[in-house]
Every structure is written in C-alpha cells, then in structure tokens.
Amino acid sequence: MSLVLVADDEPAVLEVLSQVVEDLGHDVIQARDGEEAWNLARARRPNLVVTDHMMPRLSGLELCRKLRNDELLGGVPIILLSAVLPHGAPEAHAFLHKPFEITDFEALIRDALAAVPRPKSLEGASAVEALGDWVARGFEGPLSTARGEVERLRREGKADGGALETLGAQLKTLENLTRDLQEAAHLTARTMTLHPVVADLGAHLRQSLATWKQRLPEVGWREELPTGPVELRFDPERMHRVVDALLGQAGRHGGEVRVELEYTPSLVTLRVRDWGPGISDEELQHIFEPFRAGGTGGGLGLYIASELARLHGGGLSVESKRGQGTTFSVVLPRG
C-alpha cells in the first residue's frame, strides 16, 4: 500500500480519481489547488503525486517544478493531467491528455508506484530502543539523589545560592538529555504510540508561549493566532515537545520571534520565525538528523520534533538564509 496525493480543483474529478486510486489498494490524500497540494506533499511525503495542470494559486506545472527542486520530494514520481498541454512536461514522470480512459490512468498508477523504492527496514531498532531505556533507568537514580542533595543544601543555607542555581540548571539539562535519548530511541524503533484527543491547538500554543515568555523575557515574542478555537486531533504531551523545540530554537538567538497559526478545513500550519543569524545550506541538509555534533540542530530536539510531527500525519520543514533568519513550519492534517 502506498500514499498517493491527488490534486484537482474540480470536486467531481477529484473524487473519481481518488476512488480509482483507492480501488487499486492505496491511501489517498486530496488537494483542491496547487498550493494546498504543495503543503500536503511537504507534510505527508507521498509515494506518488497525481495533479491536474490548470489549478488556482499554483498550476500543476509549477507544482511539478517545486517538487522536483525539493531535496526530500525530488524523487517522487508525478503524473500530470492536462487538456491544454499537448505533450506534458519533462518534470513529470508521466502525462495523460484529457479526456483519457480510466484504464490508462490505472496503468500509469501501477507503473509509477512499481518504480518507487521501498524504505529499508530498520536493522537493530530493538537494540537501540533497549539502550535508550537502559540509559534512562541508569540515570534516574543518580539524578534524583543529586537533585535531593541540592534541595537539602538550599534549605539549610550551607552553600552559595548562585552555585546551587548553576547545579540545578545542569541537573535539569542532564534530565532533559536522558529523556530525549529515550524518546529518540523509541522513535527510531518506530514503537512510540500517540494518545491523540480533539483539542484546541491555539489554546495549547498560548500556554506554551506564556511559559517561554517567562523563561526568556528578553526575547520579543510576537504572536498571530486565530481568535477562535483551532480544533484537531493531536497528542497534547507530544505536541508540547514539538512546540517547545521550535520556540527554544528560535528564542536562543534573542531579538524578535514571531509565532503564527493558520488553518484551512484540511490543514493547520504553525510557523515559528526568528531574525537570527540564519542557517547555512550545509547545515540545512542535516538539521533534522539526530546526534549532529555542534552547529544548528545539534542534539536531538529538532529530530524528535520532526518525527513527532510525522507521527501526527504531518511534517516539519525549515527555510533559512544566512543573515536573514529562520522559519520552521509544522503542517498538520485536520482530517
């Protein structure tokens, strides 16, 4: 079974094409214009894209070019449908001139998906998971004891207050690293389970922002959030991890950070933008990889955020240029 993105601005045509794909045994996500298709493709990373050419906001040909130029989506096959382009476009894997026979469409779907490489199985995933749990259990006792001693010294007034604050902060860092390692191990092993509920993402985001405003008061936090509720299914604890990673990443530069939340009937988009030093092209290629030594994205926070967004059926992307700041975008489906 594969995931196929079907884009067409004619509702009747969209339903017919989607039904054909589903009858072939594949999952379908639908887009009603080119821009929505582009956002869904980045969020869901389909195995195949089927797109009409004449669509609002972004034409099928423009969508093909954007997909081909994207590092993650450049290899996804595209079937382009058109009544005005006589011979298709080189950016598309295949082309059908409208009107066409459904049998021809089915044959192209089969051929395109047959050429898609299947992901390799994760070898040794159980060992990675076991290691993460072992480390977490091993650190739990010593960290708890150390924190207890810090609290005792604070109560008895037997140590310098500044030194105790430093020790407390370092212990908190170790606790966070231990938690991150355990979560990353479960994500790598594909054994993490979400517990989604229908909730207001806007209210959840406001709570996180209030915490970060207290934690980093020197940052100029700016928010553009809908006044009404933005309801969708998500795991509150895991989504908190995603939001925390992005706000912490943006806030570390100081200056201004802008948080935006937008939604359509099918998608919710969260953007976190800073005006910091930006990220180099070389770093951008590896920013969501775990255990990157040094540089932007070092550690596990952005890797965990990216994987948790994927588990929610969405995706995390980044745009940045040196000296012009960075924007992280989380796209989540509402269906």
C-alpha positions in Angstrom: 0.0 0.0 0.0 1.3 3.5 -0.9 0.3 7.0 -0.2 -0.9 9.0 -3.2 -1.6 12.7 -3.3 -4.3 13.6 -5.8 -4.8 17.3 -6.8 -7.6 18.8 -8.9 -9.8 21.9 -8.4 -12.8 20.1 -9.9 -14.5 18.3 -7.0 -16.2 15.6 -9.2 -12.9 14.8 -11.0 -11.0 14.8 -7.7 -13.5 12.2 -6.3 -13.3 10.0 -9.3 -9.5 10.0 -9.5 -9.3 9.3 -5.7 -11.7 6.4 -5.9 -9.7 4.8 -8.7 -6.5 5.0 -6.6 -8.3 3.7 -3.5 -9.7 0.8 -5.6 -6.1 -0.1 -6.5 -5.5 -0.6 -2.8 -3.7 2.7 -1.9 -4.3 5.5 0.6 -5.3 8.9 -0.8 -4.9 12.5 0.3 -6.7 15.2 -1.6 -5.8 18.7 -2.6 -8.1 21.3 -4.2 -5.4 23.6 -5.6 -1.7 23.7 -6.2 -0.7 25.5 -3.1 -2.6 23.0 -0.9 -1.0 20.1 -2.8 2.5 21.6 -2.2 1.9 21.9 1.6 0.4 18.4 1.8 3.3 16.9 -0.1 5.8 18.5 2.3 3.8 17.4 5.3 2.9 13.8 4.2 5.7 12.9 1.8 3.5 10.8 -0.6 4.8 8.0 -2.8 3.1 9.4 -5.9 1.6 12.7 -6.9 -1.3 13.0 -9.4 -2.0 16.6 -10.4 -4.2 18.5 -12.8 -2.4 21.3 -14.7 -5.0 24.1 -14.6 -5.4 24.9 -10.9 -5.7 28.1 -8.8 -2.8 29.5 -6.7 -0.3 27.1 -8.2 -0.6 25.3 -11.5 0.2 21.6 -11.9 3.3 22.5 -13.9 4.5 24.9 -11.2 3.8 22.2 -8.6 5.9 19.7 -10.6 8.9 22.2 -10.7 8.7 22.9 -6.9 8.6 19.1 -6.2 11.5 18.4 -8.5 13.6 21.1 -6.8 12.9 19.9 -3.3 15.6 17.8 -1.6 13.1 15.4 0.0 10.5 15.2 -2.7 12.6 15.5 -5.8 12.4 11.7 -6.5 8.6 11.3 -6.0 7.0 10.4 -9.4 4.4 12.8 -10.7 1.5 12.1 -13.1 0.5 15.3 -14.8 -3.1 15.6 -16.3 -3.9 18.4 -18.8 -6.3 19.3 -21.6 -4.1 22.2 -22.8 -0.6 20.8 -22.7 -0.3 18.5 -25.7 2.9 16.7 -24.6 3.2 17.2 -20.9 6.3 18.4 -19.2 9.8 17.0 -18.6 9.3 17.5 -14.8 6.5 14.9 -14.7 7.1 11.1 -14.6 4.1 10.5 -16.9 1.5 12.5 -18.7 -2.2 12.0 -19.6 -4.0 14.2 -22.0 -7.6 14.9 -21.0 -10.0 13.2 -21.7 -8.5 9.8 -21.0 -9.6 6.3 -20.3 -9.7 5.2 -16.7 -7.8 2.0 -17.7 -4.9 4.2 -18.9 -4.9 6.1 -15.7 -4.8 2.8 -13.7 -1.9 1.5 -15.7 0.1 4.7 -15.1 -0.6 4.4 -11.3 0.7 0.9 -11.3 3.8 1.7 -13.4 4.7 4.8 -11.3 4.4 3.0 -7.9 6.2 -0.1 -9.2 9.3 2.1 -9.7 9.1 3.7 -6.2 11.9 2.3 -4.0 10.6 0.8 -0.7 12.1 2.1 2.5 14.7 -0.2 4.1 13.8 -2.0 7.3 15.4 -0.6 10.4 18.0 -3.1 11.5 18.8 -3.3 15.2 15.9 -1.0 16.1 15.1 -3.1 19.2 18.7 -2.8 20.4 18.5 1.0 20.0 15.3 1.1 22.0 16.7 -1.1 24.7 19.8 1.1 25.0 17.7 4.2 25.4 15.6 2.6 28.1 18.7 1.3 29.9 20.3 4.7 29.9 17.2 6.4 31.2 16.8 3.9 34.1 20.5 4.1 34.9 20.5 7.9 35.2 17.2 8.1 37.0 18.6 7.1 40.5 21.8 9.3 40.5 19.9 12.3 39.1 17.2 12.0 41.7 19.8 11.7 44.5 21.8 14.7 43.2 18.7 16.9 43.0 17.7 15.9 46.5 21.1 17.0 47.8 20.8 20.3 46.0 17.4 20.9 47.6 18.8 20.0 51.0 21.7 22.4 50.8 19.4 25.1 49.6 17.1 24.6 52.6 19.9 24.5 55.1 21.7 27.5 53.6 25.0 25.7 53.5 26.1 26.6 50.0 26.3 29.6 47.8 22.9 30.4 46.2 24.4 31.1 42.8 26.3 27.8 42.8 23.2 25.9 43.7 21.3 27.5 40.8 24.0 26.5 38.4 24.0 22.9 39.8 20.2 22.8 39.5 20.3 24.0 35.9 23.0 21.4 35.0 20.9 18.7 36.6 17.9 19.8 34.6 20.0 19.6 31.4 21.0 16.1 32.2 17.4 15.1 32.9 16.3 16.6 29.5 19.1 14.8 27.7 18.2 11.5 29.3 14.5 12.0 28.3 15.5 13.0 24.8 17.7 9.9 24.3 14.9 7.6 25.5 12.3 9.3 23.2 14.7 9.3 20.2 15.3 5.6 20.7 11.6 4.8 20.7 11.1 7.0 17.6 14.0 5.3 15.8 12.5 1.9 16.7 9.1 3.0 15.5 7.5 2.0 18.8 6.2 5.3 20.1 2.5 5.4 20.5 0.5 8.7 20.4 -2.6 9.3 22.5 -4.5 11.9 20.5 -7.5 13.8 21.6 -9.6 16.5 19.9 -8.4 19.8 21.4 -7.8 23.5 20.6 -4.2 23.8 19.3 -4.4 27.6 19.6 -5.0 27.4 23.4 -2.2 24.8 23.7 0.1 27.1 21.9 -0.8 30.1 24.0 0.1 28.1 27.2 3.5 27.2 25.8 4.1 30.8 24.7 3.3 32.1 28.2 5.9 29.7 29.7 8.6 30.8 27.2 7.8 34.5 27.8 8.7 34.0 31.4 11.7 31.8 30.6 13.2 34.2 28.1 11.7 37.7 28.9 14.5 39.4 26.8 13.0 37.9 23.6 10.4 40.0 21.7 7.7 37.3 21.4 5.1 38.2 18.8 2.0 36.1 18.1 -0.5 36.0 15.3 -3.1 33.4 16.4 -6.7 33.0 15.5 -9.2 34.4 18.0 -11.4 31.3 17.8 -10.5 27.7 18.5 -8.4 25.6 16.1 -9.5 22.1 16.8 -7.9 18.9 15.5 -6.7 15.6 16.9 -3.3 15.6 18.5 -1.4 14.2 21.4 -1.0 17.2 23.9 2.1 15.9 25.5 3.9 15.1 22.3 2.8 18.4 20.6 4.1 20.2 23.6 7.5 18.7 22.8 7.3 19.9 19.2 6.3 23.4 20.1 9.0 23.6 22.9 11.7 22.5 20.5 10.8 25.2 18.0 10.3 28.0 20.5 13.6 27.1 22.2 15.4 27.0 18.9 14.1 30.4 17.8 14.4 32.1 21.3 18.1 31.2 21.8 19.1 34.0 19.3 17.3 36.7 21.3 15.7 39.5 19.3 12.2 39.0 18.0 10.4 35.7 17.4 7.1 35.6 15.6 4.6 32.7 16.1 1.8 32.2 13.5 -1.0 29.7 13.4 -3.1 29.4 10.2 -5.7 26.9 9.3 -8.0 25.7 6.4 -10.7 23.0 6.6 -8.0 20.3 5.8 -4.7 21.7 7.2 -3.2 23.6 10.2 0.1 25.4 9.8 2.3 26.6 12.7 5.2 28.9 11.8 8.0 30.0 14.2 10.2 32.7 12.7 13.3 34.4 14.1 15.6 37.0 12.7 18.8 35.4 14.0 22.0 34.6 12.0 20.3 32.0 9.8 21.4 28.6 8.9 23.9 27.6 6.2 22.9 25.4 3.2 25.2 22.6 4.5 23.6 22.6 8.0 20.1 22.7 6.5 20.7 19.4 4.8 21.2 17.7 8.1 19.2 19.8 10.6 16.7 17.1 11.4 19.3 14.3 11.8 20.0 13.1 15.4 23.3 13.5 17.1 24.7 16.1 14.9 27.9 17.3 16.5 27.8 21.1 17.0 26.1 23.6 14.7 22.4 24.4 14.4 20.2 21.4 15.2 22.9 19.6 17.3 21.4 17.1 19.7 18.0 15.6 19.5 15.4 18.3 19.9 14.7 19.0 16.2 14.9 15.3 15.3 12.3 14.5 17.9 10.1 17.4 16.8 10.3 16.3 13.1 9.5 12.6 13.9 6.6 13.6 16.2 5.1 15.8 13.5 5.4 12.9 11.1 3.6 10.6 13.6 0.7 13.1 13.7 0.4 12.6 9.9 2.1 16.0 9.2 5.6 17.3 8.8 8.2 19.8 9.9 10.2 21.9 7.4 12.6 24.8 7.6 13.6 27.8 5.4 16.6 29.9 6.2 19.3 32.1 4.7 22.4 33.4 6.3 21.8 36.8 7.9 18.1 36.7 7.2 16.7 34.4 10.0 14.9 31.1 10.0 11.4 29.9 9.8 10.2 26.5 11.0 6.8 25.3 9.7 4.7 22.4 11.1 1.9 21.3 8.8 -0.8 19.0 10.4 -3.8 17.4 8.8 -7.2 18.1 10.3 -8.9 15.0 9.0 
